[in-house]
Amino acid sequence: MSPAPAHARKLVLVLADGLRADTARDYMGYLQALHEAGRASWSQLRCELPSLSRPLYATLISGRRPVDHGIVANGQSGQRCGETLFDALAAHGLRSAVAAYHWFYELLAGEVFDPLRHRHAALPQQGVVGASWYFEDEYPDSHLLADAEHLRALHAPELLFVHPMGPDHAGHQHGGESAAYALRARRLDMQLAHALPHWHAQGYDVLFTSDHGMHADRMHGGALSVERDVPIVWLPCDGGERADRVALPDSQLGVRAFVLERLTGQRG
Ligand SMILES: [Zn+2]
């Protein structure tokens, strides 16, 4: 392990599950307010295929396509996805804390998640010093954000990874063009309006994105724009000065390298 470089920063990565690019743009007024004020850089990505959660979780943390890392279906329980962002940060001496769906535990630990044993299991070998894994799709985003903030305050990690499920869950129940789906995005925006100023005040930059979109037919997995196009928004803690100068990744494969570079100054 090499020591953390002097310019190392802190970052919150928010992965809103199943959030379409157009839904984020149209209904997330607080994030848009920061963008309008020049304090955020806003773009969108076309997710890799298949546009399914477990394959794309592995893509986001490994920087590789599903057909390359081998996690290509949601049913691949307990399979590890190889070297990840968390391993790379740990190699730089940087620590992470994670509040995320239990599939992330499986991708990192390489074993099937057991709620009674693993609910708060840290993964110190991968630099994950604190964790809270949820295992019901209806777990409220508000509780998840509170879990994440608890871990941040307790561990002061360089990376805080926050993974709310609300949009995906509402989309599967009501479809990607329903009032209920839009409402979940509006509520997440309001919850972020509570958390983000606090994270910024603590010196954390924030990167906000999603794994995949949502069709009106209550599913995703295919190649249509509504299933693939997701937001990516950069919200640095010192506002406008740095928002414009950051080149956001133009592919989902670049998210891992972007986070790594922000935290270490190096891409590898
Ligand atoms: Zn889903």
Residues whose N, C-alpha, C, O or C-beta is under 5 A from the ligand:
A	BS01	ZN	G18 D168
